[in-house]
């Protein structure tokens, strides 16, 4: 294919962490305007079906194949929406689309490509816990599908040593049951045991579960793939409230500024 058909467009859409209330109006508009929807099957299932709009579901770990199929449809002239959970640019489909375009035919580079942001899991969890991301933070995926585990450990150590609050994505799976426990052990070597750890499962959904425990008591059994974990720094604070959940926050000032 040497040139894209006129009028084709690919929009990569973030659907948020799962609650319909956390899908942005811009995301809903992009989905409604599409001729074809592509995405991981559970994400497509969140959207109502519309007559005349085709759906192309695929399994997890098929990101590049999914991106290529959507780009082919857009290059043929279709209005395509690629849906993604959370924000499409955070461990999600926007990077896969860009990677496919870089390696693909020239026609894909000529396409109009838009990315519509969404609420990513760490923001939804942070909002339920207080303000644990109120100062400097980083986000890491514990999955070693696309990077060696040794690199994960290196980044965890350096983030803890630098004083970052750490948001952990993809903490455990059936194929990786041991990695979160290893991550906690490593972080306990660098951080006080009193540092708060927020386990946020399905934040904003009906089956939401939010728990705050000290790092010394954090266990991998408290998480699954629907969980995003926020690990505080030595500066993080926990405000106890009688009869109410605690508030976890990062003070606005750090180091000499305090």
C-alpha positions in Angstrom: 0.0 0.0 0.0 1.8 3.2 -1.2 -0.7 5.8 -0.1 -3.5 6.1 2.4 -7.1 6.4 1.2 -8.5 9.9 1.8 -10.5 10.5 4.9 -9.0 7.6 7.0 -8.1 8.4 10.6 -7.0 6.4 13.7 -7.9 7.7 17.2 -6.4 6.0 20.2 -8.9 6.4 23.0 -8.4 6.0 26.8 -11.5 4.6 28.5 -10.3 5.3 32.1 -9.9 2.7 34.9 -13.3 1.1 34.4 -16.1 3.4 35.8 -18.4 4.9 33.2 -18.2 8.1 35.2 -14.5 8.4 34.6 -14.7 8.2 30.7 -14.1 11.7 29.4 -16.6 13.4 27.0 -13.8 13.6 24.4 -13.3 9.8 24.6 -17.1 9.2 24.1 -17.2 11.5 21.1 -14.2 9.7 19.5 -15.9 6.3 20.0 -19.2 7.5 18.7 -17.6 9.0 15.5 -15.8 5.7 14.6 -16.8 3.3 11.9 -14.7 0.5 13.5 -13.6 -0.2 17.0 -10.4 -2.2 17.8 -9.2 -3.2 21.2 -8.7 -5.8 23.9 -12.0 -7.7 24.3 -12.8 -6.6 27.9 -12.3 -3.0 27.0 -14.6 -3.2 24.0 -17.2 -4.9 26.3 -17.5 -1.6 28.3 -19.0 0.2 25.3 -22.6 0.0 24.0 -23.0 -1.6 20.6 -24.1 0.7 17.7 -25.6 -0.3 14.5 -23.2 0.1 11.6 -20.1 0.2 13.8 -17.9 -2.9 13.5 -15.9 -4.4 16.5 -12.6 -6.1 16.3 -11.6 -7.7 19.6 -8.3 -9.3 20.3 -6.5 -10.9 23.2 -3.9 -9.4 25.5 -0.3 -9.4 24.3 -1.4 -8.9 20.7 -0.8 -5.1 20.8 1.3 -4.8 17.6 -1.0 -7.1 15.6 -4.0 -5.1 16.9 -2.3 -1.8 16.0 -1.4 -3.1 12.5 -5.0 -4.2 11.8 -6.4 -0.8 12.9 -3.8 1.1 10.8 -4.7 -1.0 7.7 -8.4 -0.2 8.2 -7.6 3.5 8.6 -5.3 3.5 5.6 -8.2 2.1 3.6 -10.3 5.1 4.5 -12.1 4.1 7.7 -12.6 6.2 10.8 -11.1 3.9 13.4 -11.0 4.1 17.2 -8.5 2.0 19.1 -9.7 1.7 22.7 -7.4 1.3 25.6 -7.9 1.0 29.4 -6.8 3.9 31.5 -4.7 6.4 29.5 -3.6 5.0 26.2 -0.1 6.5 26.6 0.6 4.8 30.0 1.7 1.2 29.5 -1.0 1.0 26.8 -1.9 1.1 23.1 -0.6 4.5 22.0 3.0 3.3 22.1 2.2 0.2 20.2 0.5 2.3 17.5 3.5 4.5 17.2 5.8 1.5 17.1 3.7 -0.1 14.3 3.8 3.1 12.3 7.5 3.4 12.6 8.0 -0.1 11.3 5.2 -0.1 8.8 4.5 1.0 5.2 4.7 4.7 4.2 0.9 5.0 4.0 0.6 4.6 7.8 2.9 7.6 8.3 0.5 9.7 6.2 -2.5 8.9 8.4 -4.1 11.4 10.8 -3.5 9.9 14.2 -4.9 11.3 17.4 -4.5 10.2 21.0 -7.4 11.0 23.4 -6.2 10.8 27.0 -7.9 9.0 29.9 -7.7 8.6 33.6 -4.9 6.2 34.3 -5.1 3.7 37.2 -2.5 5.4 39.5 -4.6 8.7 39.3 -7.8 6.9 40.2 -6.1 5.1 43.1 -4.4 8.2 44.3 -7.7 10.1 44.3 -9.3 7.5 46.6 -6.3 7.5 49.0 -5.8 11.2 49.4 -2.8 12.8 47.6 0.1 10.2 47.6 1.4 11.6 44.3 1.4 15.2 45.6 5.2 15.5 45.1 7.7 13.7 42.8 6.8 10.2 41.7 7.4 7.6 39.0 5.5 4.7 37.5 6.9 1.3 36.9 5.5 -1.9 35.4 6.6 -5.1 37.1 6.0 -7.1 34.0 9.1 -8.5 32.5 7.5 -9.5 29.2 9.1 -6.6 27.4 12.2 -5.9 29.6 14.5 -8.1 31.7 13.7 -8.5 35.4 17.1 -7.2 36.3 16.2 -3.9 34.8 13.0 -3.8 36.9 15.1 -4.4 40.0 17.6 -1.7 39.1 14.8 0.9 38.5 13.1 0.0 41.7 16.3 0.5 43.7 17.1 3.8 42.1 13.6 5.2 42.4 13.5 4.3 46.1 17.0 5.8 46.7 16.0 9.0 44.9 12.9 9.4 47.2 10.3 8.9 44.5 6.8 7.7 45.3 6.4 4.7 43.1 3.2 3.6 41.3 3.4 -0.1 40.3 1.4 -1.4 37.3 1.0 -5.0 36.3 2.1 -6.2 39.8 1.3 -9.9 39.5 -0.1 -12.5 37.2 -0.4 -16.3 37.1 2.8 -16.4 35.1 4.6 -14.0 37.5 3.4 -14.9 41.1 6.7 -14.1 42.8 7.8 -10.7 41.4 5.7 -8.5 43.6 7.0 -10.2 46.8 10.6 -9.8 45.5 9.9 -6.1 44.8 8.6 -5.5 48.3 11.7 -7.3 49.8 13.9 -5.0 47.7 12.1 -1.9 48.7 12.2 -2.8 52.4 16.0 -2.8 52.0 15.9 0.9 50.9 12.9 2.4 52.7 11.5 2.5 56.3 9.0 -0.2 57.2 6.5 2.5 58.1 6.2 3.8 54.5 2.6 3.6 53.4 1.6 1.2 50.6 -1.8 1.8 48.9 -3.3 -1.3 47.2 -6.0 0.0 44.8 -8.0 -2.7 43.1 -10.6 -1.7 40.5 -10.6 1.9 41.6 -13.9 3.6 40.8 -15.8 0.4 40.0 -18.4 -1.5 42.0 -15.9 -4.0 43.2 -13.4 -1.4 44.3 -11.1 -2.3 47.1 -8.6 0.2 48.6 -6.3 -0.7 51.5 -3.4 1.1 53.1 -0.7 -0.9 55.0 2.9 -0.1 56.1 5.6 -1.5 53.8 6.7 -3.9 56.5 3.3 -5.6 56.3 2.8 -5.4 52.5 2.2 -8.8 50.9 1.9 -9.9 47.3 -1.3 -11.9 48.2 -3.1 -8.5 48.5 -2.8 -7.8 44.8 -3.8 -9.1 41.3 -3.6 -7.7 37.8 -6.5 -5.4 38.5 -4.5 -3.7 41.3 -2.4 -0.6 41.0 0.0 -0.2 44.0 1.3 3.2 45.2 4.4 2.9 47.5 5.2 6.1 49.4 8.6 7.6 50.1 10.2 8.3 53.5 8.4 11.7 53.4 4.9 10.3 52.8 2.4 11.0 55.6 -0.7 9.1 56.8 -3.4 11.1 58.5 -5.5 8.8 60.8 -9.2 9.7 61.1 -11.6 8.1 63.5 -14.3 6.2 61.7 -12.9 7.2 58.3 -10.3 5.9 55.9 -6.8 7.4 56.5 -5.5 10.1 54.1 -2.2 9.3 52.5 -0.3 12.3 51.1 3.1 13.5 49.9 4.1 16.8 51.5 4.4 19.6 48.9 8.0 20.4 50.0 10.9 18.0 50.3 14.6 18.1 51.3 16.0 21.5 52.3 12.8 23.3 51.2 11.1 21.7 54.3 
